[in-house]
Amino acid sequence: MIPGHVNEFWLEASEPGIYLGECAEFCGDQHAKMQFLVIAEEEEAFRAWVAQQQQPAAVPASELAQEGQEIFLGSTCINCHAIEGTGATGELGPDLTHLASRRTLAAGTVPNNRGNLGGWIVAPQSIKPGSLMPATEMTGPQLQALLAYLETLE
């Protein structure tokens, strides 16, 4: 919590598995809800995951997902979020290029599924009070199109 000071740490798993971690430094209102998963894999599986994560976002195939991409790119979302391969280059919020491959949202607060993602977009303070994510106003059809697009980001 010292401005300008970067902390580093190393995690080493003795065997493949999924391990739960929790924020160890006071960092704000939601400190106690900042969790993370450490997914330890065999080296070959890890290298495949890294290669996949380095790819840009896939071009949405369905008409609804294409509409959702247009909604995303035409909204204020791009001020904070990046999606590789698109015009979204924000740096304040998380990179969403592979959002659909994540297991959780909001720093481990909720599972990453359609309902939680929709709730996070329209009312993030109801999921994680004190978060920096602002509420996003949109119609139901706009939200459904946006969710269809975000679900393609694997």
C-alpha positions, 0 to 999 in steps of 0.5 A: 500500500505504499504508492510507487512501491511494487511488491512481488511474490512467487508461488510454487505448487508441488503438484497440479491443482487449483489453489485459492489465495486471498489479498494479503495487504490492505488495498481498499474497501473490498480488500477482504473480498479480493481472492484469486485462483492459482491454477497449477498445470503440467508444463505442456498444458501451461504452455498451451494456455499461454499461447492461447492467452496471447491470441487476440479476441476471436471475431464474433460469428453470430449476429447478436454477438456482432451487435454486442461488439458494436455496443461495447466499442461504442460505449464508455467501456473502452475508456477502461477496458482493452480487448486485443484485436479491437479498438478497445485499448483502455488500461484502467480496468482489466483486459477483457480479451479472454474474459469468458475463460476466467472462472470468476469476476470482480477479483474472485467475488462471484463465479463467471457466468451469464447472470453474474456478468450481467449483474456486474455490468448493470449494478457492480456495487450490488456485487462488490460495494466500493469497486471502481466499476461504474454502473452501465445503463442499457436496455435489456436487448442491449445487455443481452447482445453485449453478454453474447459478445463477451461470452465469445471472448475465450 
